[in-house]
Each structure stands twice: as C-alpha cells, then as structure tokens.
Amino acid sequence: MTTGEAAPHEAEREDSQVAHLGLRHLLRSSSGVEVRTNDLLFHLLHSIPGIRAPFMEHLSALTGVDVRRCVVQRENIHVDDEGRRSSRDFSMHDATGLRCIIETKVDSPLTSADQASRYLGQLPPGGSLLLVTRRVLLDDLIVQTQQQLDCTFTRDGGAFQGVVDGRRVVVTSWHRLLGASGAGWVHPELLSLSAALEDDVDFTPFDGTVDDAAVGYTVHHVVHVARRVCDGLSQRLAEEGIPVTHVGKPKSDVKWHYVEVVVGDHWLWVGYDAEYWGADPATVPGGDHLTGQAPSPLWIGRFNHRSPRGYEAISAANRERLDRIGATTPLRLPKGRSTDAVVNDCLEQACTHLRRVAEALAVDPAVRGTHAPQDTAAPTGTDEQ
C-alpha cells in the first residue's frame, strides 16, 4: 500500500457515507418526499433477501396484528360509501381481508381533519392502524391522532398505542419502525433509510443496490438543477444589472453541463462538472482559497489551459488575476427545499459572486479591454483548455 492510500475499510466507509448522503439528498430533493420514501421501502422489502420476513415479524409485534403472511399493497385506493377517497400508503391483506393500514409522514401532519378516523373506520374489528413520522414530529402526530379519535395513548417503548372500537391504533417513528431501536433485529439497508429520514449523524453502510440507486438518482437530479441554472443565468444576470460582457449557450458532455460567462476578456464557466464534484475544493484549478470547504457538484470556475482564439498571450495573466480575486467557487445546494427553490438559490449565489468578480476586475488597473467572445472548450483541466 503506497503512502497516502486509504485503508480498505476506510474507503468502504467513505463510499457508504457518500451513498448515505446521496439517499438523504434524494429524499429531500423530491417534492414528493413521502411517496419516494414509501416506494423505496416497498422496493427494499421485495427485492433484497433477508429483509421482508424479520420486518413483518417486527411489524406484527408493533401493531398487535399478525401480518407475517399478509400481502403488502402500496398506494391502495379506497372510496367509502360517502364517496370519500383514501390513498393508503401501505395496506396488509390476508385470506380474511384487510388487517392493517400504515400511513406515513415525513414533514407534514395528518392531511385532513378526519384522516385518522376515516382510515380506522376502514378496518374490521381486530385490525390495526399504524401512523409513522419522524421523531421530531412524533408528539404533534400523537396529539392530532388523539384529538381525531378522542382517545388516549399509552407508551410501549418507542411506540404509543390505544384501542378504539376494538381496533388498535399505534403511533411511532421511522426510527422505531425500521428497526433502529427496540426491535430485537437490525438490517443495514433499513437502518440507513432510517438515518437518512431522521437526519441522524451516524449511519449504517448500504449494499450495492441502495448505493447504486441513491447515487444514480442524485446525479440525475443535480444535472437537472444544473441545466435549469444554466438556462436561466443570462436572464437573471440581465435583470440584476450585473456587468458581464457575454453569456454563452449551455454546453453538455457526459461529465459536465455549463455555460460560459465573459467579464471583459476573462472567461468563466458556471455549471456542473463531475470531476469537481468529487474533488477537495482546495485542489481544483483556482481553488487555493477554498481550504476546508465541502465539495459541491455545481461551480463557478475559470478555464484552465486555453483562452479564446487570439488572446493566448494574456490567458495566463488573466487566470492568475481571477485566482487572486477568488473567482473559482462552489455553489451550495440547499437541502430540504423544492427544485424551484434550489435553482433560484443557486442563481442568486451565482449572480452575487459574478457581481463581485466584475467589480474586482473593474478596479484592477492591469485589466485589458473587452474582447469579442469566442467558443471555448470543456471547463475541466484537459489539454484543450
């Protein structure tokens, strides 16, 4: 093993952390975080050996209803005699009929004033209604449920239980449901999902299935955000009156999506670069001032090796000048917000930074005059730049 090479177990932990954060970003970047969470849980139960049987046994103990042989249905729609429509997140059915309904929440409360009572009324005597949310919202969900059902709960470990008209009602957290506490069993993938939902600092490594899904969805979402930022940057710069010389058309390849921005004869790019995402910000070209900052997939950077045709003699001086003023910088993607909000936030960051760059160049006596923009190459450090 060469000096500086990570030990195998350290590399595995680093990969797991990326997957864990990727899954958290996947869940939080979605406008339908509850739907995506439930879809992933359903997928885990039915695609990874060794999860379903212990989970169903754990669920039976938690709800007080034997669901071990039940068929699990996802997004089961029910319309009652009064025409009220219910979209049940999970429902459990055996040969005798409906046995259990699971309704999950991540950030929202009960979605109607009768949701708990309506779902409870769909169950036969002896059935069970399980309501799940994050630990920080558990008290609020308990209060809401007690008010709707006019009942009181007793605590049993991490779950709160009551009985209404011969039907059991259980309110608990994702942490408890997914086996993170008091379950008598654990499974790495479910614990990882619990950690991502509950924003736990510690996490349990994923296997390849969850790792691939998390990273794949995350990259897809980041590229989508990058495309929207690039598409909207020219108009936002104009609206805010930021003095740039030229904004090019978006350019794409398998590893990047960016738009060029010219200030005087200084060339920058704004967008996504796969090589920058995985790098220590202080090690990217022009990133010496970024020591200690976290990596990011979206950046404002400067072209590294090739200036527009005709200006090669000044390209090195311009790169050095951009580096002195800190022109290279990562854009931060806020967590837990809609895609529209993330795009808007990134555009605001880009405009604020480009305004600062333009102002710094405007007062530099060594800056050359404005030149007509030309096409450029990819933003990463290839020989073509």
C-alpha positions in Angstrom: 0.0 0.0 0.0 1.5 3.3 -1.0 1.8 6.3 1.3 -1.4 8.2 1.5 -3.6 5.4 0.2 -6.7 4.8 2.2 -7.1 1.5 4.1 -9.8 -0.7 2.6 -12.2 -0.3 5.5 -11.7 3.5 5.4 -12.5 3.5 1.7 -15.7 1.4 2.2 -16.8 3.8 5.0 -16.2 6.8 2.7 -18.2 5.2 -0.1 -21.0 4.4 2.4 -21.1 8.0 3.6 -21.5 9.2 0.0 -24.4 6.8 -0.5 -26.0 7.8 2.8 -25.8 11.5 1.9 -26.9 10.7 -1.6 -30.0 8.9 -0.3 -30.8 11.8 2.1 -30.4 14.3 -0.8 -32.6 12.0 -3.0 -35.4 12.0 -0.4 -35.1 15.7 0.5 -34.8 17.0 -3.1 -38.1 15.4 -4.1 -41.3 17.4 -3.9 -43.0 14.1 -3.0 -40.6 13.0 -0.3 -43.2 10.7 1.4 -44.0 9.0 -1.9 -40.4 8.4 -2.7 -39.6 7.2 0.8 -42.5 4.7 0.7 -41.6 3.5 -2.8 -38.0 2.8 -1.6 -39.2 1.0 1.5 -41.5 -1.2 -0.7 -38.6 -1.9 -3.1 -36.3 -2.9 -0.2 -38.9 -5.3 1.3 -39.5 -7.1 -2.0 -36.1 -7.1 -3.7 -33.4 -7.7 -1.0 -33.3 -11.2 0.6 -33.5 -11.3 4.3 -35.5 -8.1 4.9 -39.2 -9.0 4.5 -39.6 -11.9 7.0 -38.0 -10.2 10.0 -39.6 -6.9 9.1 -43.1 -8.4 9.0 -42.5 -10.2 12.3 -41.3 -6.9 13.8 -44.4 -5.2 12.4 -46.7 -7.8 13.9 -45.2 -7.2 17.3 -45.5 -3.4 16.8 -49.2 -3.4 15.7 -50.5 -6.3 17.7 -51.8 -7.9 14.5 -50.2 -10.9 12.8 -49.2 -9.7 9.3 -46.5 -12.2 8.6 -48.4 -13.9 5.9 -50.1 -10.8 4.6 -49.8 -9.4 1.1 -48.4 -5.9 1.2 -50.1 -3.4 -1.1 -48.6 0.0 -1.9 -50.8 3.0 -2.7 -54.1 1.2 -2.2 -57.0 3.4 -3.1 -60.3 3.1 -1.2 -63.5 5.0 -1.8 -66.1 4.7 1.0 -69.9 4.8 0.8 -69.9 8.6 1.2 -67.5 9.0 -1.8 -64.5 9.9 0.4 -61.3 8.9 -1.3 -58.4 7.5 0.7 -54.9 6.7 -0.6 -53.5 4.3 1.8 -49.7 4.3 1.8 -49.5 0.6 2.8 -52.2 -1.9 3.4 -51.8 -5.5 4.6 -54.3 -8.2 3.5 -54.6 -11.9 4.3 -57.2 -14.5 3.4 -59.7 -12.9 5.8 -59.3 -9.4 4.3 -57.8 -6.1 5.4 -55.7 -6.5 8.6 -53.5 -3.3 8.8 -53.2 0.1 7.3 -49.9 2.1 7.5 -50.0 5.8 6.9 -46.6 7.5 6.8 -45.5 11.2 7.2 -42.1 12.9 6.9 -42.7 16.6 7.3 -46.5 17.0 7.1 -49.2 16.4 9.7 -52.3 14.4 9.1 -53.6 15.8 5.8 -57.3 16.2 6.8 -59.3 16.6 10.0 -60.7 13.1 9.7 -57.8 11.1 8.2 -57.1 9.0 11.3 -60.8 8.3 12.0 -61.5 7.7 8.3 -58.7 5.1 8.0 -59.6 3.5 11.3 -63.2 3.1 10.1 -62.0 1.1 7.1 -60.5 -1.6 9.3 -62.5 -4.6 10.7 -62.6 -5.2 14.4 -59.2 -6.6 15.4 -57.4 -4.6 12.7 -54.6 -2.1 13.3 -53.8 1.5 12.1 -50.2 2.4 12.2 -49.2 6.1 11.9 -45.5 6.9 11.3 -43.5 10.1 11.3 -40.0 11.4 12.2 -39.1 11.5 15.9 -39.1 15.4 16.0 -42.7 15.4 14.9 -43.9 12.4 16.9 -45.5 14.5 19.7 -47.5 16.6 17.2 -48.8 13.5 15.4 -49.9 11.9 18.7 -51.8 15.0 19.7 -53.5 15.2 16.3 -54.5 11.5 16.4 -55.8 11.6 19.9 -58.0 14.6 19.0 -59.4 13.0 15.9 -60.1 9.7 17.6 -61.0 11.1 21.1 -58.7 8.6 22.8 -55.6 8.5 24.9 -52.4 6.5 24.3 -50.0 4.5 26.5 -46.4 4.3 25.7 -44.7 1.0 24.9 -41.0 1.5 24.1 -40.8 3.9 21.2 -44.5 3.4 20.2 -47.7 4.9 21.5 -50.8 2.7 21.5 -54.5 2.9 22.0 -57.7 0.9 21.2 -60.8 2.5 19.6 -63.9 0.4 18.9 -61.9 -2.8 19.0 -59.3 -1.6 16.6 -55.7 -0.9 17.6 -54.0 2.5 16.9 -50.2 2.8 17.0 -48.2 6.0 16.5 -44.4 5.6 16.2 -41.3 7.0 14.5 -39.4 5.9 11.4 -36.6 5.1 13.8 -38.7 2.6 15.6 -40.5 1.2 12.5 -37.3 0.5 10.6 -35.7 -1.5 13.5 -33.3 1.2 14.8 -34.4 0.7 18.4 -36.2 -1.9 20.4 -36.8 -4.2 17.6 -34.6 -7.1 18.5 -33.2 -7.2 15.0 -31.5 -4.8 12.6 -30.9 -4.7 8.9 -28.3 -2.4 7.3 -30.5 -1.0 4.5 -33.4 -0.2 6.7 -31.2 1.4 9.3 -29.7 3.5 6.5 -33.1 4.6 5.4 -34.0 5.5 9.0 -30.8 7.6 9.3 -31.5 9.4 6.1 -35.0 10.3 7.2 -34.3 11.1 10.8 -31.2 13.2 9.9 -29.0 11.0 12.1 -25.3 11.8 12.2 -24.3 8.1 12.4 -25.2 5.8 9.6 -25.0 2.2 8.6 -23.4 1.2 5.2 -25.6 0.3 2.3 -25.2 -2.6 0.0 -24.7 -2.1 -3.7 -28.4 -2.0 -4.5 -29.2 1.1 -2.4 -25.8 2.6 -3.2 -26.4 2.5 -7.0 -30.0 3.8 -6.7 -29.0 6.6 -4.4 -26.1 7.8 -6.4 -27.9 7.4 -9.7 -30.9 9.4 -8.7 -28.7 12.1 -7.0 -26.6 12.6 -10.2 -29.7 12.8 -12.3 -31.2 15.4 -10.0 -28.0 17.5 -9.8 -27.7 17.6 -13.6 -31.3 18.6 -13.9 -30.7 21.5 -11.5 -27.5 22.5 -13.4 -29.4 22.6 -16.7 -32.0 24.9 -15.2 -29.4 27.2 -13.7 -27.5 27.4 -17.0 -30.7 28.1 -18.9 -31.8 30.9 -16.5 -28.4 32.6 -15.8 -28.3 35.0 -18.7 -31.8 36.4 -18.0 -31.0 36.7 -14.2 -27.7 38.5 -14.8 -29.5 41.0 -17.1 -32.4 41.5 -14.6 -29.9 42.3 -11.8 -27.8 44.5 -13.9 -24.5 42.6 -13.5 -21.9 43.9 -16.0 -20.8 40.9 -17.9 -19.7 41.0 -21.5 -21.1 37.8 -22.8 -23.1 34.7 -21.7 -22.8 31.8 -24.0 -25.2 28.9 -24.8 -25.2 25.9 -22.5 -22.8 23.1 -23.4 -23.0 19.5 -22.4 -21.0 16.3 -22.3 -21.2 13.1 -20.3 -19.2 14.7 -17.4 -20.3 18.3 -17.5 -23.0 20.9 -18.3 -22.0 24.5 -18.2 -22.5 28.0 -19.6 -19.6 30.3 -20.3 -19.6 33.8 -18.8 -17.2 36.5 -20.0 -16.3 39.6 -17.9 -14.1 41.9 -20.1 -11.7 39.3 -21.5 -11.8 37.0 -18.5 -13.6 33.7 -19.2 -15.5 31.8 -16.5 -17.9 28.9 -16.6 -21.0 28.2 -14.4 -22.5 24.7 -14.1 -21.9 21.1 -13.2 -18.6 19.2 -13.5 -18.3 15.6 -12.4 -14.5 15.9 -11.7 -15.0 18.9 -9.5 -17.8 17.2 -7.5 -15.5 14.5 -6.2 -12.6 16.8 -5.5 -11.4 18.7 -2.5 -12.3 22.3 -3.4 -8.8 23.5 -2.5 -7.3 21.2 -5.2 -9.3 22.4 -8.2 -7.8 24.9 -10.5 -8.0 28.3 -8.9 -9.3 26.8 -5.6 -6.3 27.6 -3.3 -8.5 29.9 -1.2 -11.2 27.2 -0.6 -9.3 25.2 2.0 -11.7 23.4 4.4 -14.8 23.9 2.2 -17.1 20.9 1.4 -17.3 19.5 -2.2 -20.1 20.5 -4.5 -21.3 19.4 -7.9 -22.1 23.0 -9.1 -19.4 25.5 -9.5 -18.2 28.8 -10.9 -14.8 28.2 -12.4 -12.3 29.6 -14.8 -11.0 28.0 -18.0 -7.7 26.2 -17.2 -5.5 25.9 -20.3 -6.9 27.5 -23.4 -8.2 31.1 -23.8 -10.4 32.1 -26.8 -8.5 32.2 -30.1 -6.4 35.3 -30.5 -5.8 36.0 -26.8 -3.4 33.3 -25.8 -0.7 35.8 -24.8 -2.8 37.1 -21.9 -4.6 34.0 -20.8 -2.0 33.1 -18.1 -2.2 36.6 -16.6 -6.0 36.5 -16.7 -6.1 33.1 -14.9 -3.7 34.5 -12.2 -5.9 37.6 -11.8 -9.0 35.5 -11.5 -7.3 33.3 -8.9 -6.2 36.4 -6.9 -9.8 37.6 -6.5 -11.1 34.1 -5.8 -13.2 33.8 -8.9 -13.5 30.0 -8.6 -16.1 29.0 -6.0 -18.6 26.2 -5.3 -22.3 26.8 -5.4 -24.2 25.3 -2.4 -27.4 23.2 -3.0 -29.8 23.9 0.0 -31.3 20.8 1.5 -35.0 20.1 2.2 -36.3 22.5 -0.5 -38.2 22.2 -3.7 -36.3 22.1 -7.0 -37.5 25.5 -7.9 -36.2 26.9 -4.7 -32.8 25.2 -5.2 -32.5 26.6 -8.7 -33.4 30.1 -7.5 -30.9 29.9 -4.7 -28.1 28.8 -7.0 -28.9 31.6 -9.4 -28.8 34.1 -6.6 -25.4 32.7 -5.4 -24.0 32.8 -9.0 -25.2 36.4 -9.6 -23.8 37.6 -6.2 -20.4 36.1 -6.9 -20.2 37.2 -10.5 -21.1 40.8 -9.5 -18.2 40.6 -7.0 -15.8 39.3 -9.7 -16.9 42.1 -12.2 -16.4 44.8 -9.5 -13.0 43.5 -8.6 -11.9 43.4 -12.2 -13.3 46.8 -12.9 -10.9 48.4 -10.4 -7.8 46.4 -11.4 -5.6 48.8 -13.4 -4.0 45.9 -15.3 -7.2 44.6 -16.8 -7.2 44.7 -20.6 -10.2 45.9 -22.6 -13.3 44.0 -23.6 -12.9 41.5 -26.4 -15.5 39.7 -28.5 -16.3 36.3 -27.1 -15.4 33.1 -28.9 -16.3 29.4 -28.4 -14.5 27.6 -25.6 -13.7 24.0 -24.6 -14.8 22.0 -21.7 -14.4 23.5 -18.2 -12.2 20.7 -16.7 -8.5 20.6 -16.8 -7.9 19.0 -20.2 -5.1 19.9 -22.6 -7.7 21.6 -24.8 -8.3 24.4 -22.4 
